[in-house]
Amino acid sequence: MATFNAFQAMQVPSRSISLPARLLHPTSLKIEEMFKKLKTWDSPSAAVTFSGIEAIQTGLIRLAELYACVEELFHSPLTQKALNNQQHVELVEEALDRSIGLLDACSNARELISSMKEQMQDLQSALRRRGGDYSTIETSIQAYINFRKKSKKDIAKCLGALKKIENVHLTNADHQYLFLVIKVLKESSAITISIFKSLLLFLSMSVTKSKSRGWSVLISKIIPVEKGHKVINEVECTEMALYSLQVQMRGNNGKADVQMALKKLETVDGSIRGLERGLDCLFRGLIQNRMSLLNALTP
């Protein structure tokens, strides 16, 4: 099983947006700067700074900032004039088609994260109130494992939906300024899809127990060393702790390390909350952008 690295999954477009000087305004410059930040975040050197959930959190934050800048661009007089032109209705409708796909993808990711948070909280409660009885913990662990298996199927469907969005192409505009706006929308959509893929692939990683080779194999899979840098998937680490706890409890030796598993859960739960906040901010940005496009179709 290959260990997931957020930077391996990300494929942020490398094209840069360079607007002619006579069309530049502060918002255009801010958008170009945001693209540069996202491109820098995806660079090999950035992998030394970020890994796992932290990397995706950073990507979501920067993506939300990008959409805030795009919203400013939508409200500029030049953009309003170009979008309100009846000759460009088809272009706006194409952008709307893609925007609804991105909203659905973000909504699905939010639901997945919310369900995962609930499962983790239930499991934490079981670990805290066990009272020496391991049966409740085993039941809760199994419920979490079953949820993870189902979520992998849901993630596969979400990835398929993202593939369909990629196939929704935006037509280039003849109008020079609108051409630049469409280019911004294309770049923003491509980056959004890449970050969603990164998030979904990260969450789909799971640990499989190896009866023949033991837990040392799991550790080597979860914490490999790539050029001296450890790449850690926090979700996998948590699953490893839960599988280990199951083995200990079934051994009936009364020495199951409940606190270690609880600590892992609390750590990843905090990170999941960070992803949830990032997705919430991004969702609001996507809604605002869609509303701006809808308003462009209103006479």
Disulfide bonds with the S-S distance in Angstrom:
none
